[in-house]
């Protein structure tokens, strides 16, 4: 059944998709509409943090394809959430945790997403979400620093790991290492050993400077969506 579902991760920048084992992105709703014409799935499931679910569901309706929005459920897959109000937890963070748990069951996890924002979540071996953090992503920080000053340029984040000997190199060092330091500092509040799983467009920049072993999983949110779509809870919801 899952192979017949088009999974969409509607983020702050792009809409990522997974369908029948292939992955890709849509930059616009028009691109999604064209894809639905050429590759009509039986159903579309959307994890939306970019505020585009209404547009996506409208396009699906035009193609007569059922569309379901994925929502956070406390206790799903055994994951007990730290939030008092789980509706305030980003669905992408929830799905990333589910994806990591499916890869490394019953292990303490640090789940890291380096995209438009830097999102870190900790899950212990008993599947208890211990909390996390959200901060600006590398490119968002670079843009803000350039726009908020008169003379500092927006850097391209090419980075050797060495202390800067030019203004651009100094900015890059500060941006990258601030994220590295945040991740490492969060580890000090967690039990060890910990399995570290990292995803997101800028994960490659960060992971090379982290201490210890790191697993990069580029499709972590999609793995979480697969866990969601394979569940009896989802199947019951769809069939009611």
MOCORGI-V954000 format. One line per field, one symbol per residue. ss: DSSP state (H for helix, E for strand, L for the rest). burial: 1 if it has 9 or more other ideal C-beta (glycine too) atoms within 8 Angstrom, else 0. A space follows every 50 residues. Layout:
# MOCORGI-V954000
ss=???
burial=???
This chain:
# MOCORGI-V954000
ss=LHHHEEEEEELLLLEEEEELLEEEEELLHHHHHHHHHHLLLLEEEEEELL LLHHHHHHHHHHLLLEEEELLLLLLHHHLELLLLLHHHLLHHHHHHHHHH HHHLLLLLEEEEEELLEEEEEEELLLLEEEEEEEEELHHHHHHHHHHLLL LLLLLLLLLLLLLLLLHHHHHHHHHHHHHHHHHHHHHLLLLLLLEEEEEL LLHHHHHLLLLLLLEELLLHHHHHHHHHHHLHHHHHHHHL
burial=00001111111000111110000001001011101100001011111111 01100110111010101111010001101010000100101111111111 11110001111111101111111100101101100011111111110000 00001010000001000111111111111101110110010001111111 0110111001000111101111111111101001100100
